């Protein structure tokens, strides 16, 4: 592409659109499946977003961090595969299409299964996967030519193969057990598909008469009175002396009048309530386990819609909540309701339709995960897979050591249909990869396929190897499995990460990834979780439209500290938009001063570098070293802030200013050397920034003069066609100038000290001042003398006096820099009397503010009742004005010495 001049201001949207199209068209994101001996493979699989989804802050953070890693690794010479794709999202997608049908006055049962599935595929083709386009706007450098979908033919083959093999290994079985059930969607749900919400509820205390002991009752407390219809026991703790005589006794179940046993079980908490609990194995997960231990009946009193069945006796046909109201009325009328307490509840709802979920006894398919979990647990403990931050390892261990068998069946139509066929002739089950024509047991053709589909997480668990073509032995698997890293949120560490570990080890004999990096949540500025109901959601696409992709990405990376949630406010993104402008303006300054400069003609070994040049090149080296180290350790925020500090404070604020005298002076050799250093530092800086800010860096990089082997090392001497293909900077031995850099830092500290005094005394920037530098050694004197012109120019000094052990001038402000004393005589610089009046006025104003904030924070009614974030804001304001007052009082003291 031709070299172009940079526009006066950076306008991101046209740049982003143009460069992303260029990268795609040139195939720069595409990995080499055949492998390349000169390039080490590096692979990441994207956590597949739901095909129904739209980009939210969690996606934006997750994919930004992945893209930073992938772009960095490409530039460090790796053969990078970032595998993209989307998840079919069973219930979520089915609900989207069902709502469409409802708007047309239809339902899926009218269409029938096959026609409904066709309708879903049609929706997917027309509207599904919009999030892929949004990820591209984010700059995601996925290998889009390899994009996968969990319901595509290849992944469907992998799913069937895994199901059949697990079944043949005795690890898949069918059983009547308790699961989460949505009465509206009519399907089992995984724990992650149940959203819990704190609500106000009640605790009903019910008397159960003791059989054979007239007048004696045991009182149990329940939050769901309607489930008592299915009670098959009450339980007490075996060591609770209050009920020792009731072991083996029976009580009468109120309203139903069925005798049920009293069992002793350590599950009972003696300290809670009366120490007696009702046991309903068919409607409570803990009760189900108690029921197994004691051989209790499981009485299911509800149907799949949450309506009471005949097992509920006189309440048959009533909705579960209507039955609750009626049961409470009947208990009260019978004198069996002891009391009702207010009680907070964590109520589980279906993540799609929000219907209250019911623990429900149902015949489902399960994976026996114990043997699989043992391998997955060992792989983390022996270091084959690292979980970062390390604190999440204990969570992983806890889950895996207490794992329950996995319910993998769902009673919906959209998804991978379970490859099992029931024989109506012999009653046995045939499980097969290909649709069977006859029963594998009796040879009958009277077969009907299981109507259930597999849990979405089943296909997702195979993602690292199914996306690479398994069960076929592909070049992708050989080159890129196991993957290098998985970037994901903590909320699916168990539901997805652990299951990928189990499946990868079982079917591939190797962990699916070497590292698992767990990122934190993106919250609002007050630290609250973003939600539509709170109105505090920041839309990534709106932010990208307003500030540009690079500013947004850099913000996310800059705040992505390990183990700490991100508090995001639009002002922060706006601040990093200013950073983009700073980079842009630094590039414009550099390019405007490169007239007649050709880097290909420069002999690097012959350059006569000044201390200023050596300092910036040394700091560039250190920045490259620190950035690479931080990225290698997944410390994204440290890498971003290292680059921010170098760019803004050292390159822009210092070196660009230091270079002006040399660029505009008469010494042509000095000018050419400065041009080279400016060009080399900017070029390296753009490459360092590229993984974080891909668009602006490519745009600027393309305008730079080309062809120098000294700066773009590792490119074979040819200038790469894209910054993406250029090597990532690493420290260069010929740019190591630790001693010279330290001396330059001392000179800069002297300039900063003079500027500090100017600022404290509010000397106008245009006014030149006199400065005396008293040096403690000949070395220090030689240093400040050498840089006298730089000090005078950058600190606006008219007269500079340098010497050994010079006396302090009368009425001078002082700063100390190592063995150099910086004196600035103040007489004549400021109107002392007027400055005293101004400072006293400011201090009095601040004193009133301090009194106001202090009174508010000393008021218990405010501190106890106001939201925590408001109180914290007030404390921060008090600290700010108190600090400001201290600075002004110090300045007042200095001024008064001049009176």
Buried (B, 14 or more C-beta within 10 A) or exposed (E): EEEEEBEEEBEBEEBBEBBBEBBBEEEBBBBBBEBEEEBBBBBBBBBBBBBBBEBBBBBBBBBBBBBBBBBBBBBBBBBBBBBBBBBBBBBBBBBBBBEBBEEEEBEBEEBEEEEBBEBBBEBBEEEBBEBBEBBBBBBBBBBBEBBBBBBBEBBBBBBBBBBBBBBEEEBBEBEEBBBBBBBBBEBBBBEBBBBEEEEEBBBBBBBBBBBEEEEBBBBBBBEBBBBBBBBBBBBBBEEBEEBEEBEEBBBBBBBBEBEBBBBBBEBBEBEEBBBBBBBBBBBBEBBBBBBEEBEBEBBBBBBBEBBBBEBBBBBBEBBBEBBBEBBBEBBEEEEBBBEBEEEEBEBBBBBBBEBBBBBBBBEBBBBBBEEBBBBBBEBBEEEBBBBBBEEBBEBBBEBBEEBEBBBBBBBBBBBBBBBBBBBEBEEEBBBBBEEBEBBBEEEBEEBEBBEBBBBBBBBBBBBBBBBBBBBEEBEBBBBBBBBBBBBBBBEBBBBBBBBBBBBBBBBBEEBBBBBBBBBBBBBBBBEEEBEEEEEBBBBBBEBBBBBBBBBBBBBBBBBBBBEEBBBBEBEBBBBBBEBBBBBBBBBBBBBEBBEEBEBEEBEBEEBEBBBBBBBBBBBBBBBBBBBBEBBEEBBBBBBBBBBBBBBBEBBBEBBBBBBBBBBEEEEEEBBBBBBBBBBBBBBBBBBBBBBBBBBBBBBBBBBBBBBBBBBBBBEEEEBBEBBBEBBBBBBBEEBBBEEBBEBBBBBBBBBBBBBBBBEBBEBEEEEEBBBBBBBEEEEBBEBBBBBBEBBBBBBBBEEBEBEEEBEEBEBBBBBEBBEBBBBBBBEEBBEBEEBBEBBBEBBEEBEEBBEBBEEBBEEEEBBEEBEEEEBEEBBEBBEEBBEBBEEBBEBBEBBEEBE
